[in-house]
Amino acid sequence: MVETIVEDRLLVSSTRFQGGKFFAHAREQIKDLFGNRKVITFIPYANPGGMGHQAYRDALAPTFQEMGYELRLIENTEFGRKEDPLAKAEGIFVGGGNTWQLSSELKNRLLEGPIQHAVWRGVPYLGSSAGSNVAGITIGNTNDMPAVRTTLNGMSLVPFNINLHYQDSVTLSPEQKAAVLEIAPQLKILLDHQGETREQRIREYHALGNFEYVVALREGSMVRMRGHREVSLKGTTGAVVFRPGKDPVRFDGEAKLDEIIFENI
């Protein structure tokens, strides 16, 4: 009997939610993704805060151990290598940090192809923050400053883009604003802020001719894609799906996204 290969990706908005422990909000989903696998290959090149690859792995390893997995740094990624560093990977985790740095490192180390081929042959992929951004069609909807020069191309592990740590805009009436400031006057600088909202930025992205759907994940949410058509929103906080030329669709909790993602296909 031929085994059916199912591509499986879990893209998490953030490693922590509301100051909690690492992946406290996503552990059940991660365990469902990786199942009875034992060793997860960790790709640390987003390098948050410049902490270093080994230190990054060491910080997250206890969390994965609690879930029953060994978190092991990827090896043999030097330029000119002859072997695929993910040929024997059981599961892949690409961590967060700076999306531009991560994308540049993946390209310079010739890792995008091996990651894509691993996912295509059924190796489950977990991305967090920047590791979720690079899984999209492009990284054009990252919130990170372009600290490193690289192209916008993502790995197209999913047929849409990701915007992470999404914040909904808050509109208060003058009376509501006065009531809030009476209780917390230190919030005046935030309530008077006149910069563009995240929604305005994404709408502008589409107005400038970009075509990718954008799944904007709030903190505490994640998107799971299995196979070629099954897309599910997980977690408790929901997301907003932005589509060029159409109104965004808002979700406050878990939902099936298949119909909206593939509405034109």
N, C-alpha and C positions, 0 to 999 in steps of 0.2 A: 504494500500500500504506500503510495507517494504522500509524504508529509506536506501539508499545506503551509506555505510560508506567509506569515502575516506581518506586514510592517507595523511597528508600534512606537509611537512617540508621545511623550508627556512633557509639555512645556509649562513650567511653573513661573509665576510672576516674580516671586522673590524667595530667597532661602529662608527668611524669617518673616513672621507676620505679627504685627503689634508687639514687637519686642520679645516674642516667645523664643523657645529653643529652635535650633536648626530643623527645618522641615516639620515642625510640630503639626502644621495644618495640612500636610501633604503625605504623611507617612503611609496611610492606608493605600493611597493611589500609587505611591512608589513601590510598595510591596506587591500590589496587584500587577504593576508593570513588569517588575523583575522576577516575580514568582520564586521558584526554587533555585535560581542561579546562586552561585556562591561568590564570585569575584566580579566586581564592577570596575571597569577601566575608567580612570578619572583624567580628564583633559583640563588642566588648570590655567590655560594661557591667558584668560582674562585678567588674572593676577590682581585681585581687588586691593587697592591701597598699596600696591607694590610689596605685598607681604611675602612673596616667594612661593614657588611651587610646592616645595616640601611642607612648608608651614601651613599652606592652604589645605593640603591633603590631611595633615595631622589634625587640623581644627575640625574637619568634617568626619574623619574616620570613626570616632566614637558613635556618632549618630547612625552611620551605616551599620556599624557593628551591632547596635541595639536592634536594628531591623533584620539582622542576620546575614549581612554582607561584608566582605572584605573590600575596602576601597583601595585600589592599587593605581599608582601613577602610571601613565602611559610611558612606554620606553621606545627607544630606537626611532626617534622622530627627526634625526639629523638629516640635513639635505644630502641627497645622493645615496640614501640607503637602498638596499636591494629587496628587502622584505616588507610586506604590509604589516605595520605595527598593530593593526586591529584584526589580523587574520584569525586569531584564536579568542577574540573578545566574547565574553558571555553577555555583557551589558555595557553601555556607554553612558557616562555622566559628564556633561560639559558645564562647568561652573560659571558663576557670574563675575562681574567686574566691569571693565571697560569694553564695550562691544567692538569699537574700532581696533583696539589692541588685539582682542581675540580673533577677529576676522583676519587681520594682518598676519598673525602667527599661524593660523590654520592654512592660509595661502602660502606663506613662506616655507612652512614645513611640509607642504604638499599633503595635507591631511584631509582636505575636503573630500577628495575622491574616495579614500579609504572609509571615511565615515558614511558617505552615501552608499557605498557598496555593502557595508556592514548592515545598515538599516534595510536595504533592499533584500538582503538574505535572511532577515528576521531577527537581527540583534536589536533589542529594545534600546531606545534613546531617551535619556532624561536630560532636559535643559533647564537651567535656572537663570533668570534674568538675562544677562548677555548670552548665555548658552541657549536660551530660547530665541532671542533675536536672530542669531545666525542661522536658525533652522528655517526661516522664512524665505520668500522669494528674493527679497533684498533686506538690507539692514537700514533702509531709509526712514524707519519710524522709531529708531532708538532715541532715547532721551540723552545719551551720552555726548559729551563734546568730542569732536573728531581730533583727538590727541595724536593719532597715528594716521599716516596716509595709507589708504587702501581703497579698493573699489567697493561699490555698494552691493555687489552680488552676494546673496546668501546661498545656502545649500539647497533650497527648494525641497526640504524634507516634508514641508506642508505647503499647500497651494494658496497661501495668504501670507501677509506680514503680521508681525507682533508688535504691539506697543505695550510696554510694561509699566507697572507702578501707576496705573492710570488714575487720575484724580478728576472727579466730576466737578464742574463749576457750581458754586453756591451763590444763589441770588437772594438777597434780603431786602425787605422793604425798609424805608427810613426808620419806621417804628421798631422793626425787628433789630436793625443795626444798633439803634440807641439802647435797646434793652440788653443786647449782648455786651456792648461797651460799658454799660453800667456795672455789669457783673465782672467783666474781664477787660479793663481798659488797655491792657497790653496787646490786645488783638487788633488795635486800630490800624497798625501798619499793614496787617494782612487784609483787612476788610477794605482798605483804601487802595490796594494794589490794582493797577490798571493794565498790567501786562496781558498778553494773549493767553487764553485758556488752552488746555490740552486739546479740547474739541476743536477750537479754532485752528490750531496748528495742523491737525489731521485733515480738516476740511480744506485748508490751504494746500496741503500736499496733493490732494485729489484735484483741486482747481488748477494746479500747475501742470496737469496732464498725466499724473501717475495713475496707474490702473489697478494696482493691487488692493484687494480687500484688506482691511486692517482689523484684527481682533485685539481690542484694547482691554487688557486684563487688569482689573483692580487688584490691590494687595489682597492676598488670601485666595486668589482664584488661579485656575490652571486650565489648559485645554489638552485634551487627549485625542489623538487621531490613530485609528486602527485601520489597516488596509488602505484602500484608495478613496473611500466614501464616508466612512464613519467618523464623525467629528463631534465630540462632546465637551461641554463646558462643565468643569468640576469645581468644587470648593463652595464657599458660603457667600461670597461677595459679588459674584457676577462679573459681567463684562459689557462692553459696547462694541458692536460690529459696524464699522464704517465702510460705506460703499460709494464709489465715485458716481456722482450725479443722482444719488438717492439719499433719503433720510437715514440716519443711523438707527440701528435697532438695539434696544437696551434690554439686558437680562439682569435680574436681581439675584439669581441663584443658579443652580444647575439646570442645564438645558441641552437639547440636541441642536447642533448647528448645521447638520448636513444640508437641510433644505435651503438655508440662506447662503451658505458657502457655495453651493453648486446650483444656485437658482438660474444661472444663465447657460447651464450645460445640459 
